[in-house]
Amino acid sequence: RPRNPIGWILVASPLFLAFTQVARDWYTHTLFADPGSLPLASGLMWAANWAWIPGFMPLLTLLLLLFPDGAPPSRRWRPVAWLAGLGMGLLIVGYAFAPGPLEDYPRVENPLGIEGAFGDVLEVFRAVGFPFFALAAIGSMASLVVRFRRSTGVERQQLKWMAAAATLVVAAWLVNAFYDQVVGDDISL
């Protein structure tokens, strides 16, 4: 169903996340295994520094808001979608053009970083983008609860499966966070 955004979100998000991993592996190979062997390593790291945003954030906002039929529960929920889009846009611009070393890859200087007053504005973009994203995520979860309370039949079963999958994701994230804290990984790329 090409007009249903759920499928597009479920295709685009993993592609962005896979790209970040490929870019990181490319950079690691170029930095450690065979220095200077592969071209475009810093450019790939620049893209990977912000590509996680469209890979991760739509799953916590737009997917929940639009599931299962591709539309919000009612017109009143559209501001949540706009808030999610605005938050993602601010974060992408803030990360893509921030001056200095890349946040996730401190050995790489941002090739497109903008210094001066606009660089200060980019800090504000990132500072505002995360709260916008958090509000959109909370609103999206609330829309899912509202939709569940109104649902019957097949839609109700779809929402139960979504809740089960969300529970599994949260549990996996908690285990991963615990593992990172206990074992730790101090390798700085």
C-alpha positions as CSV (number, residue, x, y, z in Angstrom):
1,R,0.0,0.0,0.0
2,P,2.1,2.9,-1.3
3,R,0.0,5.6,0.3
4,N,0.2,4.1,3.8
5,P,3.1,5.8,5.7
6,I,3.6,2.9,8.1
7,G,5.3,0.9,5.4
8,W,7.5,3.8,4.4
9,I,8.6,4.4,8.0
10,L,9.4,0.7,8.4
11,V,11.5,0.7,5.3
12,A,13.3,4.1,5.7
13,S,14.2,3.8,9.4
14,P,16.2,0.6,9.1
15,L,17.9,1.9,6.0
16,F,19.1,5.0,7.8
17,L,20.2,2.9,10.8
18,A,22.0,0.5,8.5
19,F,23.8,3.3,6.8
20,T,25.1,4.6,10.1
21,Q,26.5,1.2,10.9
22,V,28.1,0.8,7.4
23,A,29.6,4.3,7.7
24,R,31.0,3.6,11.1
25,D,32.5,0.3,9.9
26,W,34.0,2.0,6.8
27,Y,35.5,4.7,9.1
28,T,36.9,2.1,11.6
29,H,38.5,0.2,8.7
30,T,40.0,3.3,7.3
31,L,41.2,4.5,10.7
32,F,42.5,1.3,12.3
33,A,42.8,-1.6,9.9
34,D,44.2,0.0,6.8
35,P,44.7,3.8,7.4
36,G,43.8,5.9,4.4
37,S,42.7,2.9,2.3
38,L,39.1,3.9,1.6
39,P,37.9,7.3,0.4
40,L,35.2,9.5,1.9
41,A,35.6,8.3,5.5
42,S,35.1,11.7,7.1
43,G,32.2,12.5,4.8
44,L,30.5,9.3,5.7
45,M,31.0,10.0,9.4
46,W,29.5,13.4,8.9
47,A,26.3,11.8,7.5
48,A,26.3,9.1,10.1
49,N,26.4,11.7,12.8
50,W,22.9,12.9,11.9
51,A,21.4,9.9,10.0
52,W,20.4,8.2,13.2
53,I,17.8,10.9,13.7
54,P,15.5,9.9,10.7
55,G,16.4,6.3,11.5
56,F,15.4,6.2,15.1
57,M,12.9,9.1,15.9
58,P,10.1,8.2,13.5
59,L,9.8,4.8,15.1
60,L,9.1,6.5,18.5
61,T,6.8,9.2,17.2
62,L,5.2,8.9,13.7
63,L,4.9,5.1,13.8
64,L,3.0,5.2,17.1
65,L,0.9,8.1,16.0
66,L,-0.1,6.7,12.7
67,F,-0.4,3.0,13.5
68,P,-2.2,0.9,12.2
69,D,-4.1,2.7,9.4
70,G,-1.6,5.4,8.5
71,A,-3.6,8.3,9.8
72,P,-3.7,10.0,13.3
73,P,-6.8,9.1,15.4
74,S,-8.3,12.4,14.6
75,R,-7.4,15.8,13.2
76,R,-6.6,17.0,16.7
77,W,-3.5,14.8,16.7
78,R,-1.9,16.5,13.7
79,P,0.1,18.9,15.9
80,V,1.9,15.9,17.4
81,A,3.1,14.9,13.9
82,W,4.2,18.5,13.2
83,L,6.1,18.6,16.5
84,A,7.8,15.4,15.6
85,G,8.8,16.6,12.2
86,L,10.0,20.0,13.6
87,G,12.0,18.3,16.3
88,M,13.7,15.9,13.8
89,G,14.4,18.8,11.4
90,L,16.0,20.9,14.1
91,L,18.1,18.0,15.3
92,I,19.3,17.1,11.8
93,V,20.3,20.7,11.0
94,G,21.8,21.1,14.5
95,Y,24.0,18.0,14.2
96,A,24.8,18.3,10.5
97,F,26.2,21.9,10.6
98,A,27.5,22.2,14.2
99,P,31.1,23.4,14.2
100,G,34.0,21.5,15.8
101,P,34.4,17.7,16.2
102,L,31.4,15.5,15.4
103,E,29.5,14.6,18.6
104,D,29.6,10.8,18.2
105,Y,33.0,10.7,16.5
106,P,35.2,13.2,18.2
107,R,38.3,12.4,16.1
108,V,36.5,13.8,13.0
109,E,36.1,17.6,12.5
110,N,32.7,18.5,11.0
111,P,33.6,19.2,7.3
112,L,30.4,21.4,7.0
113,G,30.5,23.0,10.4
114,I,29.5,26.6,10.5
115,E,31.3,28.9,13.0
116,G,30.1,32.2,14.5
117,A,26.6,33.3,15.4
118,F,25.0,30.6,13.2
119,G,26.9,28.0,15.1
120,D,25.4,29.3,18.3
121,V,21.9,29.0,16.7
122,L,22.7,25.4,15.9
123,E,23.3,24.7,19.6
124,V,19.8,26.1,20.3
125,F,18.4,23.9,17.5
126,R,19.7,20.8,19.3
127,A,18.7,22.1,22.7
128,V,15.1,22.7,21.5
129,G,14.9,19.6,19.2
130,F,15.2,17.0,21.9
131,P,12.3,18.4,24.1
132,F,10.2,18.7,20.9
133,F,10.9,15.1,20.1
134,A,10.2,14.0,23.7
135,L,6.8,15.8,23.7
136,A,6.0,14.3,20.3
137,A,6.9,10.8,21.6
138,I,4.7,11.2,24.7
139,G,1.8,12.5,22.5
140,S,2.3,9.6,20.1
141,M,2.1,7.1,22.9
142,A,-1.0,8.9,24.2
143,S,-2.6,8.6,20.8
144,L,-2.0,4.9,20.8
145,V,-3.8,4.6,24.1
146,V,-6.7,6.6,22.9
147,R,-6.9,4.6,19.7
148,F,-6.8,1.3,21.7
149,R,-9.6,2.4,23.9
150,R,-11.8,3.2,20.9
151,S,-10.8,0.1,18.9
152,T,-12.5,-3.2,18.3
153,G,-11.8,-6.4,16.3
154,V,-8.8,-6.5,14.1
155,E,-7.5,-3.1,14.9
156,R,-7.5,-3.9,18.6
157,Q,-5.5,-7.1,17.9
158,Q,-3.0,-5.1,15.8
159,L,-2.6,-2.6,18.7
160,K,-2.0,-5.5,21.2
161,W,0.8,-6.8,18.9
162,M,2.2,-3.3,18.7
163,A,2.2,-3.1,22.5
164,A,3.9,-6.4,22.8
165,A,6.6,-5.4,20.4
166,A,7.1,-2.1,22.2
167,T,7.5,-3.9,25.5
168,L,10.1,-6.2,23.9
169,V,12.0,-3.1,22.5
170,V,12.0,-1.4,25.8
171,A,13.2,-4.5,27.6
172,A,16.0,-5.0,25.1
173,W,17.0,-1.3,25.4
174,L,17.2,-1.6,29.2
175,V,19.3,-4.8,29.0
176,N,21.6,-3.0,26.5
177,A,21.9,0.1,28.7
178,F,22.7,-2.1,31.7
179,Y,25.3,-4.0,29.7
180,D,26.9,-0.7,28.5
181,Q,27.1,0.6,32.1
182,V,28.5,-2.6,33.5
183,V,30.9,-3.7,30.8
184,G,31.4,-0.3,29.2
185,D,33.1,0.5,25.9
186,D,35.6,3.3,26.0
187,I,36.7,3.1,22.4
188,S,36.5,6.5,20.8
189,L,36.1,6.7,17.1
